[in-house]
Amino acid sequence: MALIQTGWALMRSFGPAIGGFIILWFGAGGNFLVQAGAYALIAFTVLWIHFAPHKASGNAGSPIQNVREVFGYVKKERVTRLFMVMGWVLSFFIVPSYVALPPIYAKDVFHGGPEVLGYILSAVGAAALSVV
């Protein structure tokens, strides 16, 4: 969990700053082109992953039964339930405000452009790194 959070914090620190400068130098279209190239590299890397052959289990139930078993397990296991709630809280409450508010602050409060947005988003990531 700490490794994932550190990765997110690093991404929040360096990604927006780099993205802001790419927008300044190459425009929005160039930024999308760089992102497309990065996603292509990730897809190419994923193709190199080799998984062991999967052996089918003998007790495969219906999909509905499998979902019921999962919810029963989450209901029974306190730690698993805690991690599920933590993931939902982040997805439902924190991420939407993190995505929507910084551009508004950069433009209307600080009267800046993409470079100011990059600084704001990088500051959030740097603060997250200092906590981890």
Steps between C-alpha positions, in 0.01 A plus 500: 500500500783739585671426168182579308447825691862601444459435128187714492675778689795493259264507205311794650827685560676462169218429254314832516821702490622313194153518343479875561835559332409272207180703451708821506756370250287287263140600573211277604530282190867431571414411858243244381756361255755451779235333718400272212864401458529424871187282489636320193822424689298367793290282268818371334646417842184316605529279192830367637335362815470123496259330736507140610227287342177519696351175623123507528364416843244226529244701698424793269161637603281753333623860479224611740608239753863614467401863565300394807803312633718808453257726687466239774878487536529881511220516757673239718862626475552831680835591341377429148189706568715789623713497184189489280351802679830688474504440124142615462549816708796600285313432175172666594602803706865595458579434134208703353591810701869453421420491127246785492632767737869559407428634148245741648751621761775537239284712269266697727690535829863517387424644152744261333512243228633147461827578679311608814282188480817292476640667812175448693474132410869442567467662842220257588719208397803634687290537815380141462860383463601682816233312694598158364 
